[in-house]
């Protein structure tokens, strides 16, 4: 293939699809391009669009990573026989190589958002290309939504192109008003795949088994080897394992995002002799062609950010790769020649892999995303075209944080302070700190935005990191801990850049702890009582650190790095802060709270006054004049805890009411469940001064239960389920309604002459009568008194006459008079 400047370049698979793509973009102004890894879309498509003169303005191409951004620009410039910054340039955070002659500009994804927010018409830009969209980064999703809305409302001429290697194109095309889908089949070289014979046994170290697989791959193949690992830690571990175990011709090169560009260039550049072994993170999955790579060793793991809305914390989790990621990685071995791919799992395990990685919008911290939408004028994400809706819990959590920082008002609209935060290239927490504390906070902002410069086993104290930044040599000599020099230099450079974007401090200088508290007002920790170093955070969550850490005894801390555990987060980085500093910095957020509540531990109502910052209790004292109504409501919680204090009379009343209610709906529900559900309605006025468990147990529920009935209901209850049975002699015998059947106990002689069995309730339920001897011992139980007189009485009479001869035992009890008297002696 020959360029318009006469340079001969190698033909790539994407070339066959370019005419159809250019035609679609010219006709519709939008398209989705599917092309497999290695097809050449990143470097060929922008040049083809430029050559076709599809638009007057610049062509922007978004890349997910800085290394890929620079590499793509350099490769395109090389194709044109130019230097970067002429026809093709790039912009990344803190670095730019563009000129007035630049027509193709490769940028990292977040830069497009800044451009649109600064210029809602995106003047000077004629086309935007979203490369590697299958990675579904938060910035890419936001950028596409903003660009699509901009195109729909203001710039019909703006060309939008989404390019992807593994993404299902149809949903994206549908979101873009059924944009044309162009597919490049690709002509990647074949890659032979090898799997493990058996699963990795439990207890086997990941770095050890991957290193062994790398050794095997090196022994069985030729050419460069690309090893995929989840992070820098694993890269360093495998690198250490491989020392002295590979042939002398092999050189090992780490490749991860935090490395300097010089080190990254060295990793991707071809070697003059020998074999290159590149140990890389996901940075090498897309957009980069690493020279000489013929072999891929896939460790089978990926590191992703996960945000927990319940804790408000993000953490990096290591997960199994997805099928799409595995195919993407495999394709790196077949870009320039036939290759081999060694997978760190068995062929049987491959079926259990998820198809695609989750979109970042579903699992990431959405604070910056929400701030950008608010700056755009949108509080509801459903109003915009997102391929995937943001996680509702994470979205609400982000809004809450931004309101706490003063970036949003109560209706989710951006404030002047929020507009200021949006201009700073930082997480909103750190931007808030920088905006409030001024240039003095630039170093801490850069430190908190980067990785920890100290080793994992270093104490958590943030002041140690500040010491290391000031003088690494003195720090190592005096503290005995080493610091990563590359990280320190990167942090210092970023601090200088941030300071240049920030006004000088106008107020008094804040301490390092106060600066940290500005960024993490929800992570100010107060030590819990007890020996273990555990804290409650102002946001309501718990945190802990190792008992041997020098900061373990601090009363107050600011936790700047936590592992995100939802139950009790492990503190990885923190700084001690004094109560005076907390009051001086956040005094307006400290408020007195009065409360009455039931204490399950103390089994009593507790009334206190507390001075609080969020969940922190700075002062605590008794609330001596707590209103009676609040005390009573707290006592209700005690009843919910202990149960209703029924006595015998209250239970009988409840049973009567339930019996009547079973046949009539004119009475309220008196079941235990209904009573507990309506405590406020019927019991609250009758609680009096009850405060303790003993007070509650002594409450007489009967007056409160009776008060639930009006006059007519009470009359109905007494009529259908009387509390007492009146005997023929006029005595009142209490009816027990608590059993399966209403029952009474009565001396047999008192019922002489009664020929109808007594009943109660709307259904005329017979009373269960326990007939008693003159000595009040049970003689017979009956629910049919006439039947008893006719059948069983004669046998009872024979037995009773002998035992109680002075008491009457007539032959026909139905014609005898009731009595409780015995015969006089001599009668």
C-alpha positions in Angstrom: 0.0 0.0 0.0 1.3 3.5 -0.9 0.4 6.6 1.1 -0.3 10.0 -0.5 3.3 11.0 0.3 4.7 8.0 -1.5 5.5 5.9 1.5 5.0 2.1 1.1 3.3 0.5 4.1 2.3 -3.1 4.8 -1.3 -4.1 3.9 -3.5 -4.9 6.9 -6.8 -6.8 7.2 -8.7 -3.5 8.0 -7.9 -2.1 4.5 -10.6 -4.2 2.8 -13.3 -2.7 5.1 -12.2 1.0 4.7 -14.1 1.8 1.5 -17.4 0.6 3.1 -16.6 2.5 6.3 -15.8 5.7 4.6 -19.0 5.4 2.5 -21.1 4.9 5.6 -19.6 7.8 7.4 -20.0 10.1 4.4 -23.7 9.1 4.1 -24.8 8.8 7.7 -22.2 10.6 9.8 -22.1 7.7 12.2 -21.1 4.0 12.2 -19.9 1.1 14.4 -16.8 -0.8 13.2 -16.1 -4.3 14.3 -12.6 -5.5 13.7 -10.7 -8.3 15.5 -7.4 -7.6 17.4 -4.6 -6.9 15.0 -6.7 -5.8 12.1 -5.1 -2.4 12.1 -8.2 -0.2 12.8 -6.4 2.0 15.4 -3.8 3.3 12.9 -5.5 2.9 9.6 -9.0 4.3 10.1 -8.1 7.8 11.2 -5.7 8.2 8.3 -8.3 6.9 5.9 -10.9 9.4 7.2 -8.4 12.2 6.9 -7.4 11.2 3.4 -11.1 11.0 2.4 -11.7 14.6 3.7 -14.8 13.6 5.5 -14.8 16.6 7.7 -13.3 20.1 8.0 -12.3 20.0 11.6 -9.9 17.8 13.5 -10.4 14.1 13.9 -10.3 13.1 17.6 -9.5 9.5 18.5 -10.0 8.3 22.1 -7.8 5.7 23.6 -8.3 4.1 27.0 -4.6 4.3 28.1 -1.8 6.8 27.8 0.7 4.3 26.4 -1.7 3.3 23.6 -2.4 7.0 22.9 1.2 7.8 22.3 2.0 4.6 20.5 -1.0 5.1 18.1 0.0 8.7 17.3 3.7 7.7 16.7 2.7 4.8 14.4 0.4 7.0 12.3 3.0 9.8 12.1 5.6 7.2 11.1 3.3 6.0 8.4 3.1 9.5 7.0 6.8 10.0 7.3 6.3 12.8 9.8 7.1 13.6 13.4 4.4 13.5 16.0 2.8 16.9 16.4 2.4 17.6 12.7 -0.5 16.0 10.9 -0.9 13.5 13.8 -0.6 14.6 17.4 -1.6 13.4 20.9 -2.7 14.8 24.2 -2.6 13.0 27.5 -2.7 14.3 31.1 0.2 16.6 31.6 1.6 16.2 28.1 0.6 17.4 24.6 2.2 17.2 21.1 0.0 19.1 18.7 0.3 22.0 16.4 -1.9 24.2 14.2 -1.2 21.7 11.4 -2.5 18.7 13.4 -5.5 17.1 11.8 -5.6 13.8 13.7 -5.4 14.1 17.5 -5.2 11.0 19.7 -6.4 11.7 23.2 -7.1 9.7 26.4 -10.8 9.3 27.0 -11.3 11.8 29.8 -10.0 14.6 27.6 -13.0 14.5 25.3 -15.3 15.1 28.3 -13.3 18.2 29.3 -13.4 19.5 25.7 -17.2 19.1 25.5 -17.8 20.7 28.9 -15.6 23.6 27.9 -17.2 24.0 24.5 -20.6 22.5 24.1 -20.4 22.7 20.3 -17.0 21.2 20.1 -15.8 23.8 17.6 -12.9 22.8 15.5 -13.6 19.1 15.8 -15.2 17.3 12.8 -15.1 13.7 13.9 -14.8 11.6 17.1 -13.6 8.0 17.1 -14.1 5.8 20.2 -11.4 3.2 19.9 -11.4 0.0 21.9 -15.0 0.7 23.1 -15.4 -2.9 24.1 -13.4 -2.1 27.3 -16.5 -0.1 28.4 -14.7 2.4 30.5 -16.7 4.9 32.4 -15.0 7.8 30.5 -15.8 6.2 27.1 -19.5 5.7 28.0 -19.8 9.2 29.3 -18.0 10.7 26.3 -20.2 8.9 23.8 -23.4 10.0 25.7 -22.2 13.6 25.7 -21.1 13.5 22.1 -24.3 11.9 20.9 -26.4 14.5 22.7 -24.2 17.3 21.4 -24.6 15.9 17.8 -28.4 15.5 18.2 -28.9 19.0 19.5 -26.2 21.2 18.1 -23.9 19.5 15.6 -25.6 17.3 13.0 -22.3 17.4 11.1 -20.3 15.8 13.8 -19.1 12.4 12.7 -19.2 9.7 15.4 -17.4 6.3 15.0 -17.3 3.5 17.6 -14.6 0.9 17.0 -14.4 -2.4 18.9 -12.7 -5.7 18.8 -15.1 -8.0 20.8 -18.2 -5.9 21.6 -21.6 -6.9 20.4 -22.1 -4.1 17.9 -25.9 -4.2 17.6 -26.8 -2.5 20.9 -24.3 0.3 20.2 -25.7 0.8 16.7 -29.2 0.9 18.1 -28.3 3.5 20.7 -26.8 5.6 17.8 -30.2 5.7 15.9 -29.4 2.4 14.1 -26.0 3.4 12.8 -24.5 1.3 10.1 -22.3 -1.6 11.3 -19.2 -2.4 9.3 -17.3 -5.6 10.0 -13.7 -6.4 9.1 -13.1 -10.2 9.1 -9.4 -9.8 9.7 -6.6 -12.0 8.6 -4.7 -12.6 11.9 -2.2 -15.4 11.8 -3.3 -18.7 13.4 -2.6 -19.1 17.1 -2.4 -22.6 18.6 -3.9 -22.8 22.1 -2.6 -25.0 24.9 -4.4 -25.6 28.2 -3.3 -27.1 31.6 -3.8 -30.8 31.9 -5.4 -30.4 35.3 -6.7 -27.6 37.5 -4.3 -25.8 39.8 -4.3 -27.5 43.1 -5.3 -25.6 46.2 -2.4 -24.1 48.1 -0.3 -23.6 44.9 1.0 -20.0 44.7 -0.3 -18.2 41.6 3.1 -16.6 40.8 4.8 -20.0 41.1 2.4 -21.8 38.7 2.5 -18.9 36.2 6.3 -18.8 36.3 6.4 -22.6 35.6 4.0 -22.1 32.7 6.3 -19.4 31.3 9.3 -21.7 31.6 7.4 -24.3 29.7 6.3 -21.9 26.9 9.9 -20.6 26.5 11.2 -24.1 26.3 8.7 -25.2 23.6 8.6 -22.1 21.4 10.6 -19.4 19.7 10.2 -15.7 19.6 9.0 -13.1 22.1 6.6 -14.1 25.0 3.9 -11.8 26.4 2.6 -12.8 29.8 -0.6 -11.4 31.1 -0.8 -10.8 34.9 -3.4 -8.8 36.9 -1.1 -6.2 38.5 2.3 -4.8 39.3 2.5 -7.0 42.5 2.1 -10.2 40.5 4.5 -9.0 37.8 7.2 -8.4 40.4 6.6 -11.8 42.0 6.7 -13.7 38.7 9.8 -11.7 37.7 11.5 -12.8 40.9 10.5 -16.4 40.3 12.0 -16.4 36.8 15.4 -15.1 37.7 18.0 -17.7 36.9 15.4 -20.1 35.4 15.3 -18.9 31.8 17.9 -19.3 29.1 20.6 -16.5 29.1 19.2 -15.2 25.8 16.0 -14.2 27.5 15.4 -10.7 28.9 12.4 -9.9 31.2 10.6 -6.6 30.8 7.7 -5.5 33.1 4.9 -3.5 31.5 2.3 -1.7 33.6 0.6 1.7 33.8 2.5 3.3 36.6 5.9 2.8 34.9 7.7 5.7 33.2 7.2 6.1 29.5 10.8 5.3 28.9 10.4 2.0 30.7 7.2 1.3 28.8 8.9 2.1 25.5 11.7 -0.3 26.3 9.2 -3.1 27.0 7.4 -2.7 23.6 10.4 -2.0 21.5 12.0 -4.9 19.5 15.2 -6.5 20.8 18.2 -6.7 18.6 19.1 -10.2 19.7 17.8 -12.9 22.1 14.2 -13.3 23.3 12.0 -10.8 25.0 9.7 -11.9 27.9 7.2 -9.1 28.6 5.2 -9.4 31.9 2.3 -7.1 31.4 -1.1 -6.1 32.8 -4.2 -5.5 30.7 -2.3 -2.4 29.3 -1.1 -4.8 26.6 -4.5 -6.3 25.6 -5.4 -3.6 23.0 -4.1 -0.9 20.7 -0.5 -2.0 21.1 1.6 -4.1 18.8 4.5 -5.3 20.8 7.2 -6.3 18.3 8.5 -9.8 18.1 5.7 -11.4 20.2 5.0 -14.9 19.0 3.8 -16.5 22.3 1.2 -15.5 24.9 1.0 -16.9 28.4 -2.4 -15.9 29.9 -2.4 -16.0 33.7 -6.2 -16.0 33.6 -6.8 -13.2 36.0 -7.9 -9.6 35.6 -8.0 -6.7 38.1 -11.1 -4.5 38.2 -12.4 -1.7 40.3 -15.4 -2.6 42.3 -17.5 0.0 44.2 -19.7 -0.9 47.1 -22.6 1.5 47.5 -23.1 0.3 51.1 -19.6 1.3 52.3 -19.0 4.1 49.8 -15.6 2.6 49.1 -14.0 1.3 45.9 -11.5 -1.6 45.9 -9.6 -3.5 43.3 -10.6 -7.1 43.0 -8.9 -9.9 41.1 -11.2 -12.0 39.1 -11.1 -14.6 36.3 -10.8 -13.3 32.9 -13.8 -13.3 30.6 -13.9 -15.2 27.3 -13.7 -11.9 25.4 -10.5 -10.9 27.3 -9.0 -14.3 26.8 -9.6 -14.1 23.0 -8.2 -10.5 23.0 -5.0 -11.7 24.8 -4.7 -14.8 22.5 -4.8 -12.5 19.5 -1.6 -10.8 20.5 0.3 -13.9 19.6 -0.9 -13.8 16.0 -0.3 -10.2 14.9 2.9 -10.6 13.0 3.3 -14.4 12.5 1.9 -17.8 13.6 1.8 -18.0 17.4 1.0 -20.0 20.4 -1.1 -19.3 23.5 -0.7 -21.0 26.8 -3.6 -20.6 29.1 -3.3 -20.9 32.9 -6.5 -23.0 33.2 -7.9 -26.3 31.8 -10.0 -26.6 28.7 -12.9 -27.8 30.9 -12.7 -24.6 33.0 -13.1 -22.4 30.0 -16.8 -23.1 29.8 -17.3 -21.4 33.1 -15.8 -18.0 32.0 -18.2 -15.1 31.7 -18.7 -13.8 28.1 -17.7 -10.2 28.6 -16.2 -8.1 31.4 -18.8 -5.8 33.2 -19.1 -2.3 32.0 -17.3 0.1 34.4 -20.5 2.1 34.8 -22.0 -0.8 36.7 -19.2 -1.3 39.2 -17.1 1.8 39.5 -17.1 4.8 41.9 -19.4 7.3 40.1 -18.5 10.5 41.9 -16.7 12.1 39.0 -19.3 10.8 36.6 -22.2 12.3 38.6 -20.3 15.6 38.8 -19.8 15.7 35.0 -23.5 15.1 34.4 -24.4 17.8 36.8 -22.0 20.2 35.1 -23.7 19.2 31.8 -27.1 20.1 33.4 -28.4 16.6 34.0 -29.3 15.2 37.4 -31.1 12.1 36.0 -28.9 9.7 33.9 -32.0 8.2 32.3 -32.3 11.4 30.3 -29.2 10.6 28.3 -28.2 7.8 25.9 -26.1 5.3 27.9 -25.5 1.8 26.6 -25.7 0.6 30.2 -27.5 2.4 33.0 -25.4 3.4 35.9 -25.7 1.4 39.1 -28.5 3.1 41.1 -27.0 2.6 44.5 -23.6 3.8 43.4 -25.2 6.8 41.7 -27.1 7.8 44.9 -23.9 7.3 47.0 -22.0 9.6 44.6 -24.7 12.2 44.8 -24.6 12.1 48.6 -20.8 12.5 48.7 -20.9 15.4 46.3 -23.6 17.1 48.3 -21.5 16.6 51.4 -18.5 18.2 49.6 -20.7 21.1 48.6 -20.5 20.3 44.9 -24.2 19.7 44.4 -27.2 21.2 46.1 -30.1 19.2 47.6 -31.7 18.8 44.2 -28.6 17.4 42.6 -27.7 20.6 40.7 -24.1 21.7 40.5 -23.0 24.6 42.7 -20.3 27.2 41.9 -17.9 25.1 44.1 -18.8 22.0 42.1 -18.0 23.9 38.8 -14.6 24.6 40.3 -14.1 21.0 41.2 -15.0 19.8 37.7 -12.1 21.8 36.2 -9.5 20.0 38.3 -8.1 16.7 36.9 -8.8 14.9 40.2 -11.3 12.7 41.9 -13.9 15.1 43.4 -12.7 14.3 46.9 -9.1 15.5 46.1 -10.4 18.3 44.0 -12.4 19.6 47.0 -9.3 19.4 49.2 -7.2 21.2 46.6 -9.8 23.9 46.1 -10.3 24.5 49.8 -6.7 24.1 51.0 -4.9 25.7 48.0 -1.5 24.9 46.6 -0.3 23.5 50.0 -2.5 20.5 49.3 -1.1 19.8 45.9 1.5 17.3 47.2 -1.1 15.4 49.2 -3.5 15.3 46.3 -0.8 13.9 44.0 0.2 11.3 46.7 -3.4 10.2 47.3 -4.1 10.0 43.6 -1.1 7.7 42.9 0.0 4.4 44.3 1.6 4.1 47.7 5.3 4.9 47.4 6.1 2.7 50.4 6.1 -1.1 50.6 3.0 -3.0 51.6 4.5 -3.9 55.0 5.1 -0.2 55.9 3.1 1.4 58.7 -0.2 3.0 57.7 0.8 6.6 58.8 0.4 9.0 56.0 3.1 11.3 57.5 5.7 8.7 56.6 4.8 9.1 52.9 5.1 12.8 53.2 8.6 12.4 54.8 9.6 10.0 52.0 8.5 12.6 49.4 10.6 15.3 51.0 13.8 13.3 51.3 13.8 9.7 50.3 17.4 9.1 51.4 17.0 10.5 54.8 13.7 8.7 55.2 15.2 5.3 54.4 18.2 5.9 56.7 16.1 7.0 59.7 12.9 5.0 59.3 14.3 1.8 57.9 11.7 1.6 55.1 12.4 1.9 51.4 10.5 4.1 49.0 9.8 3.6 45.3 11.9 6.4 43.7 10.0 6.3 40.4 6.7 6.7 42.2 8.1 9.6 44.3 9.3 11.4 41.2 6.0 10.9 39.5 4.1 12.2 42.5 6.3 15.3 42.7 5.9 16.1 39.1 2.1 15.8 39.4 2.1 17.9 42.5 3.9 20.7 40.6 1.3 20.5 37.8 -1.6 20.6 40.3 -0.1 23.5 42.1 0.1 25.4 38.8 -3.7 24.9 38.4 -4.5 26.1 41.9 -4.6 29.6 43.5 -2.3 30.3 46.4 -3.8 29.6 49.8 -5.9 32.5 51.0 -6.6 31.3 54.5 -4.4 29.9 57.2 -2.3 26.9 56.3 -3.9 23.6 57.1 -2.1 20.6 58.6 -1.7 17.4 56.6 -4.4 15.8 58.7 -6.8 18.7 58.1 -6.2 18.5 54.4 -6.9 14.7 54.4 -10.1 15.4 56.4 -11.3 17.8 53.7 -11.0 15.0 51.1 -12.4 12.3 53.4 -15.0 13.9 55.7 -16.8 10.6 55.8 -13.7 8.7 56.9 -12.7 10.5 60.0 -12.4 7.7 62.5 -13.0 7.6 66.3 -11.4 4.7 68.2 -13.9 2.3 69.7 -13.6 1.4 73.4 -11.5 -1.7 74.0 -8.0 -2.9 73.4 -8.3 -3.8 69.7 -7.5 -0.9 67.3 -10.9 -0.5 65.7 -12.6 2.7 64.7 -16.1 3.9 63.8 -15.9 6.2 60.7 -17.9 9.4 60.5 -19.7 7.9 57.5 -21.0 5.1 59.8 -18.8 2.2 58.7 -16.2 0.4 60.7 -12.4 0.1 60.2 -9.5 -1.6 61.8 -5.7 -1.9 61.6 -3.0 -4.2 62.9 -2.4 -4.1 66.6 1.4 -3.6 66.1 1.0 -0.5 63.9 2.4 2.7 65.5 -0.9 4.5 64.8 -3.0 1.8 66.6 -3.5 3.9 69.7 -4.7 7.1 68.0 -8.0 8.4 69.3 -8.9 10.1 66.0 -7.7 9.3 62.5 -8.5 10.1 58.9 -8.5 6.9 56.9 -7.3 7.7 53.3 -7.0 4.2 52.0 -9.2 1.2 52.9 -9.6 -2.2 51.4 -13.4 -1.7 51.0 -14.5 -4.6 53.1 -18.2 -4.0 53.7 -18.2 -5.4 57.3 -15.1 -3.8 58.7 -12.5 -2.3 56.3 -8.8 -2.8 56.8 -7.0 0.5 57.1 -4.1 0.7 54.6 -3.3 4.4 55.0 -4.3 6.9 57.6 -3.2 9.9 59.5 -3.8 11.0 63.1 -6.0 14.1 63.7 -6.8 15.9 66.9 -10.3 16.7 68.1 -9.3 20.4 68.0 -8.4 20.1 64.3 -11.7 18.4 63.6 -13.7 21.1 65.4 -11.8 23.9 63.7 -12.2 22.4 60.2 -15.7 20.9 60.4 -17.3 22.8 63.2 -20.3 23.7 61.1 -21.1 20.1 60.6 -20.9 19.2 64.3 -24.4 19.2 65.9 -26.0 18.3 69.1 -28.5 15.4 68.9 -31.0 14.4 71.6 -32.5 11.0 71.6 -34.4 8.5 73.6 -34.0 4.9 72.7 -34.4 1.4 74.1 -31.1 -0.2 75.0 -31.3 -4.0 74.6 -28.0 -4.3 76.5 -29.2 -2.2 79.5 -32.8 -3.3 79.2 -34.0 0.2 79.8 -34.8 3.5 78.1 -31.7 5.6 77.6 -32.1 9.3 77.1 -28.9 11.2 76.1 -27.6 14.3 74.5 -24.7 13.8 72.1 -22.5 16.1 70.1 -21.8 14.4 66.8 -19.9 14.6 63.6 -21.8 12.1 61.5 -21.4 8.8 63.4 -18.7 10.2 65.7 -19.7 11.1 69.3 -17.6 13.9 70.5 -19.5 14.6 73.7 -22.1 12.5 75.5 -24.3 13.2 78.6 -27.6 12.3 80.1 -30.7 14.1 78.8 -32.3 14.7 82.2 -35.4 16.5 81.1 -36.4 14.3 78.2 -40.1 14.7 77.3 -42.4 12.1 78.6 -43.8 11.3 75.1 -40.3 10.6 73.8 -39.6 8.3 76.8 -42.9 6.5 76.2 -42.1 6.0 72.5 -38.7 4.5 73.4 -40.5 2.2 75.9 -42.6 1.0 73.1 -39.4 -0.3 71.5 -38.7 -2.1 74.8 -42.1 -3.8 74.5 -41.2 -4.8 70.9 -38.0 -6.3 72.3 -39.5 -7.9 75.4 -43.0 -8.8 74.3 -46.4 -7.7 75.6 -46.6 -8.0 79.4 -49.9 -9.9 79.6 -51.3 -10.9 83.0 -54.2 -13.4 83.5 -57.0 -10.9 83.3 -55.6 -9.2 80.2 -55.2 -12.6 78.4 -58.8 -13.5 79.3 -60.1 -10.2 77.8 -58.0 -10.7 74.7 -59.4 -14.3 74.3 -63.0 -13.0 74.7 -62.5 -10.4 72.1 -60.9 -12.9 69.7 -63.7 -15.3 70.2 -66.3 -12.7 69.3 -64.3 -11.4 66.4 -64.1 -14.9 64.9 -67.9 -14.7 64.3 -68.2 -10.9 63.8 -66.0 -8.2 62.2 -67.4 -5.5 64.6 -64.4 -5.9 67.0 -60.8 -4.9 66.3 -58.1 -7.5 65.8 -56.7 -8.3 69.2 -54.2 -11.0 68.2 -50.6 -10.6 69.5 -49.4 -9.7 66.0 -52.0 -7.0 65.5 -51.4 -5.6 68.9 -47.6 -5.4 68.4 -48.1 -3.7 65.0 -50.4 -1.0 66.5 -48.6 -0.2 69.7 -48.6 3.5 69.0 -52.3 3.5 68.6 -53.5 1.7 71.8 -50.7 1.4 74.3 -48.7 4.6 74.1 -51.2 6.7 76.3 -51.1 4.0 79.0 -47.3 3.6 79.4 -46.9 6.3 82.1 -43.3 6.5 83.4 -42.2 3.1 82.4 -38.4 3.1 81.6 -37.0 -0.3 82.6 -37.8 -3.9 81.8 -39.3 -4.3 85.3 -41.5 -1.3 84.7 -42.7 -2.8 81.4 -43.4 -6.2 83.0 -45.6 -4.5 85.6 -47.8 -2.7 83.1 -51.5 -3.7 83.4 -52.7 -4.1 79.7 -56.3 -4.6 80.6 -57.3 -0.9 80.7 -55.5 -0.2 77.4 -57.2 -3.2 75.8 -60.6 -2.2 77.0 -60.0 1.3 75.7 -59.8 -0.1 72.2 -63.6 -0.8 72.3 -66.3 1.8 72.1 -69.5 1.5 74.1 -71.4 -0.6 71.5 -68.4 -3.0 71.0 -68.1 -3.4 74.8 -71.8 -4.2 75.1 -71.5 -6.7 72.3 -68.5 -8.4 73.9 -70.3 -8.7 77.3 -73.3 -10.1 75.6 -71.6 -12.7 73.4 -68.6 -13.5 75.6 -69.3 -12.5 79.1 -66.4 -12.4 81.5 -68.4 -14.5 84.1 -71.0 -17.2 84.2 -73.8 -16.5 86.6 -74.9 -19.7 88.4 -78.5 -20.5 89.4 -77.6 -19.3 92.9 -76.5 -15.9 91.4 -72.7 -16.5 91.9 -70.3 -15.2 89.3 -67.8 -17.7 88.0 -65.0 -16.3 85.8 -64.9 -17.9 82.3 -61.4 -18.9 81.1 -61.2 -18.2 77.3 -57.5 -18.9 77.0 -57.9 -22.6 76.2 -59.2 -24.4 73.1 -62.8 -24.0 74.5 -64.1 -21.4 77.0 -64.3 -23.1 80.4 -65.4 -22.8 84.0 -64.9 -24.8 87.2 -68.0 -25.1 89.5 -69.3 -27.3 92.2 -71.7 -29.9 90.9 -74.5 -29.1 93.4 -74.6 -25.5 92.3 -76.0 -26.6 88.9 -78.9 -28.7 90.2 -82.0 -27.8 88.3 -80.2 -26.5 85.2 -81.4 -28.4 82.1 -79.7 -26.3 79.3 -76.0 -26.3 78.8 -74.5 -22.7 79.0 -73.0 -21.3 75.8 -70.9 -18.2 74.8 -69.8 -16.4 71.6 -71.6 -15.6 68.4 -71.7 -19.2 67.4 -73.1 -20.3 70.8 -70.0 -22.3 71.8 -70.7 -24.7 74.7 -68.7 -24.0 77.9 -66.3 -26.7 79.0 -67.5 -27.3 82.5 -65.3 -29.0 85.1 -67.7 -30.3 87.8 -66.1 -30.2 91.2 -66.8 -32.2 94.4 -67.7 -30.5 97.6 -64.0 -30.5 98.3 -63.5 -28.7 95.0 -61.8 -31.7 93.3 -62.6 -32.4 89.7 -65.3 -35.0 89.3 -66.3 -34.8 85.6 -65.7 -32.6 82.6 -68.6 -32.1 80.3 -69.8 -29.9 77.4 -73.3 -31.5 77.5 -74.9 -30.9 81.0 -78.3 -32.5 80.1 -76.5 -35.6 78.8 -74.4 -35.7 82.0 -77.6 -35.7 84.2 -79.1 -38.4 82.1 -76.1 -40.8 81.8 -73.1 -40.3 84.0 -74.6 -38.6 87.0 -75.9 -41.9 88.6 -72.4 -43.3 88.7 -71.0 -40.1 90.1 -73.9 -40.1 92.7 -73.0 -43.5 93.9 -69.4 -42.6 94.4 -70.0 -39.2 95.9 -72.7 -40.3 98.4 -70.2 -42.5 100.2 -67.5 -39.8 100.3 -69.7 -36.8 101.1 -72.8 -38.2 102.9 -73.8 -34.8 104.4 -74.2 -33.3 100.9 -77.4 -33.8 98.9 -77.2 -36.2 96.0 -80.8 -36.4 94.6 -81.9 -39.1 92.2 -83.2 -36.5 89.7 -80.8 -33.5 89.7 -82.9 -31.7 87.1 -85.7 -31.2 89.7 -83.5 -30.4 92.7 -82.7 -27.0 93.9 -79.1 -25.8 93.5 -77.2 -25.6 96.8 -73.9 -25.2 98.3 -74.9 -26.2 101.8 -74.4 -29.5 103.6 -76.9 -31.3 105.8 -76.9 -30.4 109.5 -75.7 -33.1 111.8 -78.5 -35.3 112.9 -80.6 -34.7 109.7 
